[in-house]
Amino acid sequence: MTSQDSDNESIMRRDLQSRRILVAVTGGIAAYKTVDLVRRLLKRGASVRVMMTDSATRFVHPTTFAAISGQRVSTSMWSDSGEPRVDHLELPHWAELIVVAPSTANMLAKLRHGIADDLVSTALLAATCPILVAPAMNPTMWDNIVTRENMQALLQRGIKCNGPNSGEMAAPGEKSGEGRMSEPDEIEAWIVDHFHNSKPLAGKVVLITAGRTEEPIDKVRVLTNRSSGRMGAAIAEEALHLGAEVIFVHGGMDVEPPLGACQYYAPTTLQMLDVVQQHAGNADVAFYVAAVSDWRPAQTFDGKFKRTEQDGDTFSIELVENPDIAATTAKSVKGLAIGFALEVSDALDYAREKLQRKNLDAILFNRETNIGAHEGALTWVTADESIELGSGGKRELAERVLRQVLERMKLD
Ligand SMILES: Cc1cc2nc3c(=O)[nH]c(=O)nc-3n(C[C@H](O)[C@H](O)[C@H](O)COP(=O)(O)O)c2cc1C
């Protein structure tokens, strides 16, 4: 496997990060396949809750789902202790997607007619999010005109369906035909597609540099700055939220890099440049958010430089100029290249000059007080316009920044 393959795999693996998926298991033999489906969704980073019908618990014990999901499995509207429980409302309202797998003929009929006589059917009636059913049943049950009409009516109401497949049935001796539940990897692919395609940045690669570079003076000291990495992390979170594949190249940060992004720790300017060069050609958008040191010590001392080694009362460090990451790589970015400029005076003129000099499509003019702070204020500057994005929390600002980007990409 090449390093590119392993990068792609790590992007792929977490692509359902924090997606809230409610899996409803109903009473068919194919329920055993749903164990694998839940495991696959969890591996992709999804938050998965499971609810089961009474019949389903006869095929797979709830403990199996509880153990792999690490969550309580809901099997009834009623609690043994008599305490009121509202799983039938809480679970569907929590979910972004409900997957009924396997879906019995009985559950399709109940869903069609709005029957709410157990936890699963009541939760389905209370759902406002999309519902996917994966029917599984004996071919004669699937071929029955009643089941066909139920399915047709559900499709017309916007319920999604995956499968069933043709082939061998789970029980020995059962006649083969159409009615076999889709394989877990097919349902998984449907779910991934569903989340990606409903997002404006689906299939787009967003490259982000963030945080502060740290240029070593000796083995323990570094030349750095006060950037916290919050703005870059907020842009990454927003881009992930919009469905992008995010490549997050960072130095020192006061916050955790966002989960779900493909992360590179590149603390020096030269290391950061190297990673950006590898990915720029593939990036639909590149955000140069990192506060990169303009200089680095000409030499790095071995070990810790001691007072006794200094010349009299002073210690001088010779600095050499670092390459400018944005200016060096913006031209090779496949799509939009967006820089950040932090200036104190003559801001707009300076931002425009920087825009041209570095071949950027836009610059976000950043106030000095933004550095290291939780809140900030930004201005979006292009060759022909300057738009105040206002002030606010960094996630809020990131949302406004991405809105400008979507407009430019004509993706909103
Ligand atoms: C061994 C066995 C296997 C079954 N397999 C299926 C099946 O694959 N599909 C189906 O629709 N019903 C199947 N049934 C029938 C359902 O379990 C039955 O209709 C039940 O009422 C469904 O309840 P539920 O929809 O609340 O889970 C099976 C029943 C048994 C005993």
The ligand as a Gaussian input file, in Angstrom:
#p B3LYP/6-31G(d) Opt

LIG

0 1
 C      -37.493000     -18.400000      11.645000
 C      -38.269000     -17.218000      11.194000
 C      -37.746000     -16.415000      10.194000
 C      -38.450000     -15.309000       9.739000
 N      -37.904000     -14.530000       8.763000
 C      -38.601000     -13.487000       8.285000
 C      -38.063000     -12.659000       7.284000
 O      -36.933000     -12.847000       6.813000
 N      -38.812000     -11.647000       6.826000
 C      -40.041000     -11.354000       7.330000
 O      -40.671000     -10.409000       6.850000
 N      -40.577000     -12.115000       8.300000
 C      -39.884000     -13.162000       8.794000
 N      -40.431000     -13.929000       9.803000
 C      -41.716000     -13.582000      10.326000
 C      -41.632000     -12.381000      11.270000
 O      -40.717000     -12.649000      12.312000
 C      -43.002000     -12.052000      11.799000
 O      -43.796000     -11.541000      10.740000
 C      -42.959000     -11.038000      12.927000
 O      -44.284000     -10.751000      13.317000
 C      -42.267000      -9.774000      12.519000
 O      -42.268000      -8.880000      13.587000
 P      -41.555000      -7.486000      13.520000
 O      -41.861000      -6.879000      12.201000
 O      -42.144000      -6.710000      14.657000
 O      -40.115000      -7.717000      13.742000
 C      -39.716000     -15.021000      10.282000
 C      -40.220000     -15.810000      11.303000
 C      -39.497000     -16.875000      11.755000
 C      -40.076000     -17.739000      12.864000

